[in-house]
Amino acid sequence: PTSATEAAVAAMWADLLGLDRVGVSDNFFELGGNSLVMMQVNVRLRAQFGLSLPVRELFEMPNAASLAERIDVIRAVSGVGEEGDVSEEVEEFTL
């Protein structure tokens, strides 16, 4: 991982998939991920980053690097800081 967000997403996927480690370029579905696990990813995104994405969008980002990039863009645009200081107004954000 080259950023804290990439590291967090990779660690989240590893935990949910029961793996020791996930690389930022590893494909979520090739690692054993499915739609039910992807929904759990979305729950954790809300808890950890204060945002949620439509599940169909999550399917379009099959590796941790692409999901982390989307998270960082949303956080930059919406004003959600690195520390997860989520305001009440920022609950869902779709690009």
C-alpha positions in Angstrom: 0.0 0.0 0.0 1.2 3.5 -0.8 -1.4 5.3 1.3 -3.2 4.9 4.6 -6.4 4.4 2.8 -5.0 1.6 0.6 -3.6 -0.1 3.7 -7.0 0.3 5.5 -9.0 -1.2 2.6 -6.5 -4.0 2.1 -6.6 -4.9 5.8 -10.5 -4.7 5.7 -10.6 -7.1 2.8 -8.1 -9.5 4.4 -10.2 -9.6 7.6 -13.5 -10.1 5.8 -12.0 -12.8 3.5 -10.1 -14.6 6.2 -6.7 -14.0 4.6 -3.4 -13.0 6.2 -2.8 -10.3 3.7 -4.3 -8.7 0.6 -2.3 -6.7 -1.9 -3.6 -3.4 -3.4 -3.8 -5.0 -6.9 -5.4 -8.3 -5.8 -8.8 -8.8 -7.3 -11.5 -9.0 -4.6 -13.5 -11.7 -6.5 -10.5 -13.8 -7.3 -9.7 -13.9 -3.6 -13.1 -15.4 -2.9 -15.1 -12.2 -2.4 -18.8 -12.2 -3.4 -21.8 -9.9 -3.1 -22.5 -10.7 0.5 -19.0 -9.9 1.5 -19.1 -6.8 -0.6 -22.1 -5.6 1.5 -20.0 -6.1 4.6 -17.3 -4.0 3.0 -19.9 -1.3 2.6 -20.9 -1.5 6.2 -17.2 -1.2 7.2 -16.7 1.8 4.9 -19.5 3.6 6.6 -18.0 2.8 10.1 -14.4 3.5 9.2 -14.6 6.3 6.6 -18.1 7.7 7.2 -19.3 7.0 3.7 -21.1 4.3 1.8 -21.2 3.6 -1.9 -23.8 1.9 -4.0 -22.9 -1.8 -4.1 -22.9 -1.7 -7.9 -20.1 0.9 -7.7 -18.1 -1.4 -5.4 -18.3 -4.1 -8.0 -16.6 -1.7 -10.5 -13.6 -1.3 -8.2 -12.3 -4.9 -7.8 -9.0 -4.0 -6.1 -8.0 -2.1 -3.0 -6.1 0.5 -4.9 -9.1 1.6 -7.0 -11.5 1.6 -4.0 -9.0 3.6 -1.9 -8.6 6.1 -4.7 -12.4 6.6 -4.8 -12.6 6.9 -1.0 -9.8 9.6 -1.1 -11.6 11.5 -3.9 -14.9 11.5 -2.0 -13.2 12.5 1.2 -11.5 15.4 -0.5 -14.6 16.6 -2.2 -16.9 16.2 0.8 -14.5 17.5 3.4 -14.2 14.2 5.4 -10.8 14.4 7.0 -8.1 11.7 7.4 -9.0 11.1 11.0 -12.6 10.2 10.1 -14.1 13.4 11.4 -17.4 12.8 9.7 -19.9 15.5 9.9 -23.6 14.7 10.2 -24.1 16.1 6.7 -21.7 13.6 5.0 -23.4 10.2 5.1 -23.5 9.1 1.5 -21.7 10.4 -1.5 -21.8 9.1 -5.0 -19.6 10.4 -7.8 
